[in-house]
């Protein structure tokens, strides 16, 4: 139950800090020694998400030893991947869902806490991670996530398409010009091609012929 209580506290603090103004967040960051470790983490995450620069804390001349940490142990803090996003629009959609749930997240190897801070190429896939303690809530948010730019899976044993070659000069510099529909009769539809190398024009059924 302790893990669930800590997760609930994390979500509560994340929502609380999200409702604060930029000035209030920065002022609070200057007094971070008075916060619990989990509050410090949630505050730092919200400040980073907004792109703010936290205020340096004025330390007293003498300081007492730090209090025992009340932050979840390393296992609860460990980052786990919940999905991969493949476009900016999908990343923004997921960010909105996680923000609404008050779940801090980290995108890409740069551990960006907001889409604007991602420097990785979305076309190569960007990993999205959350702390293990927030995983149940993250999974709940993912039920409303509908990605539109995921790459189509490649079937096992699927072969790449053979290049179209000019029947006259055998060049692969071939231009597809148009599809010739054949609505009548049993003849298959025809494709019209042009060779950019020798200028030859021809038609075929689009099936490569073995030489």
C-alpha positions as CSV (number, residue, x, y, z in Angstrom):
1,X,0.0,0.0,0.0
2,X,2.9,2.3,0.6
3,X,3.8,2.4,-3.1
4,X,0.2,3.3,-4.0
5,X,0.2,6.1,-1.4
6,X,3.4,7.5,-2.8
7,X,2.0,7.3,-6.3
8,X,-1.2,9.1,-5.2
9,X,0.9,11.8,-3.6
10,X,3.0,12.2,-6.7
11,X,-0.1,12.6,-8.9
12,X,-1.6,15.1,-6.4
13,X,1.5,17.2,-6.3
14,X,1.9,17.2,-10.1
15,X,-1.7,18.5,-10.5
16,X,-1.1,21.1,-7.7
17,X,2.0,22.5,-9.3
18,X,0.4,22.5,-12.8
19,X,-2.2,24.9,-11.4
20,X,0.4,27.3,-10.1
21,X,1.6,30.4,-12.0
22,X,5.2,30.6,-13.4
23,X,6.1,33.1,-10.7
24,X,4.7,30.9,-7.9
25,X,6.7,27.9,-9.2
26,X,9.9,29.9,-9.3
27,X,9.4,31.3,-5.9
28,X,8.8,27.8,-4.5
29,X,11.9,26.5,-6.2
30,X,13.9,29.0,-4.2
31,X,12.6,27.3,-1.0
32,X,13.0,23.7,-2.1
33,X,14.9,22.7,1.1
34,X,11.5,22.8,2.8
35,X,9.9,20.3,0.4
36,X,9.9,16.6,0.5
37,X,12.0,14.7,-2.0
38,X,8.9,13.6,-4.0
39,X,7.7,17.2,-4.0
40,X,11.1,18.4,-5.3
41,X,10.9,15.9,-8.1
42,X,7.4,16.9,-9.2
43,X,8.3,20.6,-8.9
44,X,11.4,20.2,-11.0
45,X,9.4,18.2,-13.6
46,X,6.8,21.0,-13.9
47,X,9.4,23.7,-14.1
48,X,11.3,21.8,-16.8
49,X,8.0,21.1,-18.7
50,X,7.3,24.9,-18.9
51,X,10.9,25.7,-19.9
52,X,11.5,27.8,-16.8
53,X,14.8,28.4,-15.1
54,X,14.6,27.6,-11.4
55,X,15.8,30.1,-8.8
56,X,19.0,29.3,-6.9
57,X,18.2,28.6,-3.3
58,X,19.9,30.8,-0.7
59,X,21.5,28.5,1.8
60,X,22.1,29.4,5.4
61,X,25.6,29.8,6.8
62,X,25.3,26.4,8.5
63,X,23.1,23.6,7.5
64,X,21.8,20.6,9.3
65,X,22.2,17.1,7.9
66,X,19.6,16.4,5.3
67,X,16.5,14.6,6.6
68,X,15.9,10.9,5.6
69,X,14.5,10.6,2.1
70,X,10.8,9.9,1.8
71,X,11.1,9.4,-1.9
72,X,10.2,6.0,-3.3
73,X,13.1,3.6,-3.6
74,X,15.2,3.2,-6.7
75,X,12.9,0.4,-8.1
76,X,9.9,2.7,-7.9
77,X,11.8,5.6,-9.5
78,X,13.2,3.4,-12.3
79,X,12.0,4.5,-15.8
80,X,10.0,2.1,-17.8
81,X,9.0,2.5,-21.5
82,X,5.2,2.7,-22.1
83,X,5.3,3.2,-25.9
84,X,7.1,4.7,-28.9
85,X,5.8,7.8,-30.8
86,X,6.5,8.2,-34.5
87,X,5.4,11.8,-35.2
88,X,5.0,15.2,-33.5
89,X,1.2,15.0,-33.6
90,X,1.2,11.6,-31.8
91,X,3.7,12.9,-29.2
92,X,1.5,16.0,-28.5
93,X,-1.6,13.7,-28.2
94,X,0.2,11.5,-25.7
95,X,1.6,14.5,-23.8
96,X,-1.9,15.9,-23.4
97,X,-3.2,12.6,-21.9
98,X,-0.3,12.2,-19.5
99,X,-0.5,15.9,-18.4
100,X,-4.2,15.6,-17.7
101,X,-3.4,12.5,-15.5
102,X,-0.6,14.4,-13.8
103,X,2.0,11.8,-14.8
104,X,5.6,13.1,-15.3
105,X,7.1,11.5,-18.5
106,X,10.4,11.5,-20.3
107,X,10.8,11.4,-24.1
108,X,13.8,10.1,-26.1
109,X,17.4,9.6,-24.9
110,X,17.5,13.3,-23.9
111,X,14.8,12.5,-21.3
112,X,12.7,15.5,-22.4
113,X,9.8,16.4,-20.1
114,X,7.9,18.1,-22.9
115,X,7.5,17.7,-26.7
116,X,9.1,21.1,-27.3
117,X,12.3,19.8,-25.7
118,X,12.6,16.7,-27.9
119,X,15.6,16.8,-30.2
120,X,15.4,13.3,-31.5
121,X,13.8,12.5,-34.9
122,X,10.3,11.3,-34.5
123,X,10.5,9.5,-37.9
124,X,13.0,7.1,-36.2
125,X,10.7,6.6,-33.2
126,X,11.0,8.3,-29.9
127,X,10.6,6.2,-26.7
128,X,8.3,7.5,-23.9
129,X,9.1,6.5,-20.3
130,X,7.5,7.1,-16.9
131,X,8.5,6.2,-13.4
132,X,7.5,2.6,-12.5
133,X,5.4,4.0,-9.6
134,X,3.2,5.9,-12.1
135,X,2.9,3.0,-14.6
136,X,-0.7,2.0,-13.6
137,X,-2.0,5.5,-14.3
138,X,0.0,5.8,-17.5
139,X,-1.5,2.6,-18.8
140,X,-4.9,3.9,-18.0
141,X,-4.1,7.1,-20.1
142,X,-2.9,4.9,-23.0
143,X,-6.3,3.4,-23.4
144,X,-7.3,6.8,-24.9
145,X,-4.2,7.1,-27.0
146,X,-4.9,6.6,-30.7
147,X,-1.6,7.0,-32.7
148,X,-2.0,7.8,-36.4
149,X,1.6,7.6,-37.6
150,X,2.9,4.2,-36.5
151,X,4.9,2.4,-39.2
152,X,3.2,-0.6,-40.7
153,X,4.8,-3.9,-39.5
154,X,6.8,-5.8,-42.0
155,X,5.7,-9.3,-42.5
156,X,8.2,-12.1,-41.8
157,X,9.9,-13.1,-45.0
158,X,8.5,-10.1,-46.9
159,X,10.7,-9.1,-49.8
160,X,11.4,-5.7,-51.1
161,X,9.8,-4.9,-54.4
162,X,12.0,-5.5,-57.4
163,X,12.9,-2.3,-59.3
164,X,11.2,-1.7,-62.7
165,X,13.7,-1.9,-65.5
166,X,13.5,-0.5,-69.0
167,X,13.1,-3.4,-71.5
168,X,15.3,-1.6,-74.0
169,X,18.3,-0.4,-72.0
170,X,17.7,-2.2,-68.7
171,X,18.0,1.1,-66.7
172,X,16.2,1.5,-63.4
173,X,15.7,5.2,-64.1
174,X,12.0,4.5,-64.9
175,X,9.1,6.9,-64.5
176,X,5.6,5.6,-63.9
177,X,3.3,7.7,-66.2
178,X,-0.2,6.4,-65.7
179,X,-2.5,3.5,-65.0
180,X,-4.6,2.4,-68.0
181,X,-7.9,1.0,-66.8
182,X,-9.5,-1.8,-68.7
183,X,-13.2,-1.9,-67.6
184,X,-14.2,-4.2,-70.4
185,X,-13.1,-7.7,-71.2
186,X,-10.8,-9.9,-69.2
187,X,-7.5,-8.1,-69.9
188,X,-5.7,-7.0,-66.8
189,X,-5.1,-3.3,-66.2
190,X,-2.0,-1.8,-67.9
191,X,0.8,0.4,-66.5
192,X,2.4,2.9,-68.8
193,X,6.1,3.6,-68.2
194,X,8.9,5.9,-69.6
195,X,12.6,5.4,-69.4
196,X,14.4,8.5,-68.2
197,X,17.7,7.2,-69.6
198,X,16.9,6.3,-73.2
199,X,13.4,7.8,-73.7
200,X,11.7,4.4,-74.4
201,X,7.9,4.1,-73.7
202,X,6.1,0.9,-73.0
203,X,3.1,-0.7,-71.3
204,X,2.9,-3.9,-69.2
205,X,0.7,-5.5,-66.5
206,X,3.2,-4.4,-63.7
207,X,4.6,-7.9,-63.2
208,X,8.3,-8.3,-63.5
209,X,9.4,-10.8,-66.2
210,X,12.3,-13.1,-65.6
211,X,15.0,-12.7,-68.2
